[in-house]
């Protein structure tokens, strides 16, 4: 190979086991092996079928659910809800390319700050009631951490939906899989769940009072808090801001 061509070669990124399993499971759903409405086998059985540990299988199911193909009904099972991923192109890039935590949170900060402000101006009565419902459910101390993370994502998605900006909605849906993945990593830290819930209350209170400035400020504070917690508990390679390499 000529030396001039080597500059175009990119390092091969090693996929995590859960990423590989998620990709295979999505392929099975998309090609019809599992149909919308089907209940998946139990997690233990799936792990045995794929030849992986239960933790990797659980993470793979979360990734596929974040892409809109599955829905978890706690105490009942995991169901196929669609055979088409939400925003597939960008979601796949975010899940399988070498993006960093600073890049994710820079994108989230600008999106959710502006979305909170816009929601404060545009939210309807029905959308406001949905935010209250999600907050009430998330405040249940008996809720599992997995269920809390799902409600966390539901809340942020509902806020973006209240902006009536369809492009923002698609962008959020595209980064949601990474958001959920990292949320699961830190939700078990002491006090993390309570801190997140209190931050959500402040954001929602500002939106419902139609205070654009307070909504934007509360969103920024929340995203910064989450970023600090996640960065402290990640592998150093994931913390590198590629823009300064």
Secondary structure, 3 states (H helix, E strand, C coil): CCHHHHHHCCCCCCCCHHHHHHHHHHHHHHCCCCCCCCECCCHHHHHHHHCCCHHHHHHHHHHHHHCCCEEEECCCEEEECCCCCCCHHHHHHHHHCCCCHHHHHHHHHHHHHHHHHHHHHHCCHHHHHHHHHHHHHHCCCCCCHHHHHHHHHHHHHHHHHCCCCHHHHHHHHHHHHHHHHHHHHHCCCCCHHHHHHHHHHHHHHHHHCCCHHHHHHHHHHHHHHHHHHHHHCCCHHHHCCHHHC
